[in-house]
Amino acid sequence: MKIAFVGKGGSGKTTLAALFLRHLAAETPAPPLLGIDADINQHLAAALGADESTASPTLGENLTAIKEHLRGDNPLVTSAEDMIKTTPPGRGSRLVGIADDNPLYRRFVRDVHGVRLAATGPFADSDLGVACYHSKVGAVELLLNHMVDGKGEYAVVDMTAGADSFASGLFTRFDVTFLVCEPTLRSVGVYRQYLGYARDFDVRVAVVGNKVVDQDDVAFLQQHVGADLLGWIGRSDHVRAAERGDIRPIAALEPGNRDTLRRMRALVDGVDQDWAKFHRQTVEFHLRNAVAWANGRAGRDLADQVDPDFVPGPVSLTR
């Protein structure tokens, strides 16, 4: 299952993503699990308690290698240079699972206290003024487009803040999107904006309140979010300690807050994956990008990269 965490900048989406990942990793047995930091601020590793001196190579810095692996023997994609961030998989492409032992994971994924983690990487000095962050996030979009996952497997992505996620088709790549919402008008405004954009693409959004202090905060969220409010994280000494670098066992999280994490997992586990819709949206955004900019760069119509008889899913991964 593919899961996104989004929300207003400063709402605590990275904190919630880290709590959810650590909650899953602590289960017995621990499920197949992959975390991806796709936020420009790149704080997920620290939130999980990583030693930053042992960081792995990043996805965003190695887009060509990722393309070369994923294109495999797909005859519709003639080279890594021919592949753009939205190129859909087809027959001959290399698909990846959550718990695969593949060259990409061996190179870009590291273990952080039981959580397997990859990162897009931060802006480099050479990017300033000449590139947008979506040039790096494109590596995540390609990876998820080629990912085949099943029930009880989790890819958890910490996304860019606010509505910036809609600058690419990445927002449609998830089975569930958790929108982290503070009990403030600004945070609720981002929720409404996100919901308005997502509605036309059948994106499943659930709201998790954060920084909830009292019943007035709960009532505010219920008033403005309604049935989309799945649960909330209340005042937490556990979270405050983590923000100071004191990462405590997830079992020490306050019972009410841990219950919210359990409800989040239950929602994810109850989703039926629609591989036909997933691939249809992959193709739709590829064709949009082809017309908008990529055909001109390639000098040909990249609609030719679409394999009309291919739909990804667990069966295609085993072939």
C-alpha positions in Angstrom: 0.0 0.0 0.0 1.3 3.4 -0.9 0.7 6.2 1.6 1.4 9.9 1.5 1.7 12.5 4.3 0.8 16.0 3.2 -0.2 19.3 4.9 0.7 22.9 5.5 4.3 23.6 6.2 4.9 23.3 9.9 1.8 21.2 10.5 3.8 18.2 11.6 3.5 15.9 8.6 7.1 14.7 8.9 6.5 14.0 12.6 3.3 12.0 11.8 5.1 10.1 8.9 7.9 9.1 11.3 5.5 8.1 14.0 3.5 5.9 11.6 6.6 4.3 10.2 7.9 3.6 13.7 4.5 2.2 14.7 4.5 -0.2 11.7 8.2 -1.2 12.3 7.4 -2.1 15.9 4.6 -4.6 15.0 5.2 -8.3 15.4 6.0 -9.4 12.9 7.2 -6.2 11.2 5.6 -5.8 7.8 7.5 -5.0 4.6 8.2 -1.3 4.9 9.8 1.5 2.9 9.9 5.1 3.8 10.7 7.9 1.3 11.5 11.5 2.1 10.3 13.6 -0.8 10.1 16.9 1.1 12.5 19.7 0.2 13.4 20.0 3.9 14.6 16.4 4.2 13.9 15.9 8.0 12.4 12.4 7.9 15.7 10.6 8.7 16.3 12.8 11.7 12.7 12.2 12.9 13.4 8.5 12.8 16.6 9.0 14.8 19.2 8.6 12.0 22.8 9.2 12.4 23.3 11.7 9.6 26.9 10.8 9.2 25.8 7.5 7.5 23.5 8.9 4.8 23.0 6.9 1.6 23.2 8.3 -2.0 20.0 10.1 -2.8 17.4 9.4 -5.5 17.3 12.9 -6.9 21.1 12.9 -7.6 20.9 9.6 -9.4 17.9 9.9 -11.7 19.7 8.4 -14.8 20.7 5.2 -12.9 17.1 4.8 -11.7 15.7 5.3 -15.2 18.3 2.8 -16.6 17.2 0.1 -14.1 13.4 0.6 -14.4 13.2 0.8 -18.2 14.7 -2.8 -18.4 14.0 -4.3 -21.8 10.9 -2.2 -22.5 11.1 -1.8 -26.3 9.1 1.5 -26.1 11.8 3.2 -24.0 15.0 3.2 -26.0 17.3 4.7 -23.4 17.4 6.4 -20.0 17.6 9.8 -21.8 14.3 8.8 -23.6 12.6 8.4 -20.2 10.8 11.2 -18.4 9.5 11.3 -14.8 6.0 10.1 -15.9 7.0 7.4 -18.4 4.7 4.5 -17.5 5.9 0.9 -17.2 5.2 -1.6 -19.9 6.1 -5.1 -20.9 9.8 -5.5 -20.4 10.0 -2.8 -17.7 11.6 -3.7 -14.3 9.0 -3.5 -11.6 9.9 -3.2 -7.9 8.2 -4.4 -4.8 8.3 -3.0 -1.3 10.8 -5.6 0.1 12.8 -6.4 -3.0 16.5 -7.0 -3.0 17.3 -5.0 -6.1 20.2 -2.8 -7.2 18.2 0.4 -6.5 17.4 -0.5 -2.9 20.9 -1.8 -2.3 22.3 1.6 -3.4 19.7 4.1 -2.1 18.0 2.5 0.9 19.4 2.4 4.4 18.0 1.0 7.6 17.1 3.5 10.3 16.1 1.7 13.5 14.1 -0.9 11.6 12.7 1.4 8.9 14.1 1.1 5.4 14.5 4.7 4.1 15.3 6.4 0.9 15.5 10.2 0.3 15.3 12.5 -2.7 18.0 14.7 -1.3 18.1 18.4 -0.6 18.8 21.3 -3.0 22.4 21.5 -3.9 24.2 24.9 -4.4 24.2 24.2 -8.2 20.4 23.9 -8.2 19.7 27.4 -6.7 18.1 29.7 -9.2 18.2 27.2 -12.1 16.1 24.2 -11.0 12.9 23.4 -9.1 12.6 20.6 -6.5 10.3 18.6 -8.8 13.4 17.6 -10.8 14.3 15.5 -7.8 10.8 14.4 -6.8 10.5 13.0 -10.3 12.7 10.1 -9.2 10.0 9.2 -6.6 7.2 9.4 -9.2 9.1 7.1 -11.5 9.8 4.6 -8.7 6.1 4.6 -7.5 4.9 4.2 -11.1 7.0 1.0 -11.3 6.1 -0.2 -7.8 3.9 -3.3 -7.3 2.9 -3.6 -3.7 0.3 -5.7 -1.9 -1.8 -5.9 1.3 0.3 -5.7 4.4 3.2 -3.9 2.6 3.7 -0.2 3.1 5.5 2.5 1.1 5.2 5.7 3.2 6.2 9.1 1.5 6.7 12.4 3.3 5.6 14.8 0.6 6.3 18.5 -0.1 4.3 21.0 1.9 1.0 22.5 1.0 -0.5 22.3 -2.5 3.0 22.1 -4.1 2.4 18.3 -4.4 0.1 19.1 -7.3 2.9 20.3 -9.5 3.2 16.7 -10.8 1.1 13.6 -11.0 2.7 12.3 -7.8 -0.4 13.1 -5.8 -2.3 10.3 -7.5 0.2 7.6 -6.7 -1.2 6.7 -3.3 -3.8 4.4 -1.9 -4.3 6.8 1.0 -3.2 10.4 1.5 -3.1 11.5 5.2 -3.5 15.2 5.4 -2.0 16.5 8.7 -4.1 19.5 9.9 -3.5 21.8 12.9 -6.6 23.3 14.5 -6.0 26.7 12.7 -7.7 28.4 9.9 -4.5 28.4 7.8 -4.1 24.7 8.1 -7.8 24.1 7.4 -7.4 26.3 4.3 -4.7 24.0 3.0 -7.0 21.0 3.6 -9.7 22.6 1.5 -7.3 23.5 -1.2 -5.9 20.0 -1.3 -9.3 18.4 -1.3 -10.5 20.7 -4.1 -7.6 19.7 -6.3 -7.8 16.0 -5.4 -11.5 15.5 -5.9 -11.4 15.2 -9.6 -8.8 12.4 -9.4 -10.5 10.1 -6.9 -7.7 10.6 -4.4 -8.6 9.1 -1.0 -7.8 11.8 1.7 -8.1 11.3 5.5 -7.3 14.1 7.9 -5.2 13.6 11.0 -5.3 16.4 13.5 -2.0 17.4 15.1 -1.0 19.7 18.0 -4.4 19.2 19.5 -4.4 20.6 23.0 -8.0 20.4 24.3 -11.6 19.6 23.3 -12.0 23.0 21.7 -9.3 22.1 19.2 -11.1 18.8 18.5 -14.4 20.7 18.0 -12.7 23.1 15.6 -11.4 20.3 13.5 -14.7 18.5 13.5 -16.5 21.7 12.4 -14.2 22.4 9.5 -13.1 18.9 8.4 -16.2 16.9 9.3 -16.2 13.2 8.4 -12.7 13.4 6.9 -11.3 13.7 10.4 -9.9 10.2 11.2 -8.2 11.0 14.5 -5.7 13.4 16.1 -2.4 13.6 17.9 -2.7 15.4 21.2 -0.2 17.0 23.5 2.8 14.6 23.5 5.9 14.6 25.7 7.0 11.7 23.4 6.9 14.0 20.4 8.5 16.9 22.2 11.4 14.7 23.3 11.9 13.5 19.7 12.1 17.1 18.5 15.0 17.5 20.9 16.7 14.4 19.5 15.5 12.0 22.2 13.9 9.2 20.1 12.0 7.0 22.6 10.5 3.6 21.9 7.2 3.9 20.1 5.6 1.9 22.9 6.1 4.9 25.1 3.8 7.1 23.0 0.7 8.2 24.8 -2.1 5.5 24.5 -4.6 7.9 22.8 -2.0 8.9 20.2 -1.0 5.3 19.5 -4.7 4.5 19.0 -4.7 7.1 16.2 -1.8 5.4 14.5 -3.8 2.1 14.8 -6.8 3.7 13.1 -4.6 5.0 10.4 -3.3 1.5 9.6 -6.8 0.0 9.8 -7.9 2.5 7.2 -5.0 1.7 4.9 -5.5 -2.0 5.3 -9.2 -1.7 4.3 -8.4 -0.2 0.9 -8.9 -2.3 -2.2 -6.1 -1.5 -4.7 -7.4 -0.5 -8.2 -4.5 -1.2 -10.5 -6.4 -0.3 -13.6 -7.2 3.2 -12.2 -3.6 3.6 -11.0 -2.2 2.8 -14.4 -4.8 4.9 -16.2 -3.8 7.9 -14.1 -0.1 7.2 -14.7 -0.8 7.3 -18.5 -2.9 10.4 -18.2 -0.2 12.4 -16.5 2.4 11.1 -18.9 0.4 12.3 -21.8 -0.1 15.7 -20.1 3.6 16.1 -19.6 4.4 14.9 -23.1 2.2 17.6 -24.6 3.2 20.4 -22.2 7.0 20.1 -22.6 8.5 16.7 -23.1 7.6 16.1 -26.8 9.4 19.3 -27.7 12.5 18.3 -25.8 12.4 14.7 -27.3 11.6 15.8 -30.8 8.9 13.2 -31.1 5.5 12.2 -29.5 6.2 10.4 -26.2 2.7 8.9 -26.3 4.6 6.1 -28.1 5.9 5.1 -24.7 2.5 3.9 -23.6 2.0 0.1 -23.8 -1.8 -0.1 -24.4 -2.0 -3.8 -23.3 -0.1 -3.5 -20.0 -1.6 -3.1 -16.5 0.7 -3.5 -13.5 -0.1 -5.6 -10.5 1.1 -8.5 -8.4 0.9 -10.9 -11.3 3.1 -8.7 -13.6 5.8 -8.5 -11.0 6.3 -12.3 -11.0 6.6 -12.6 -14.8 
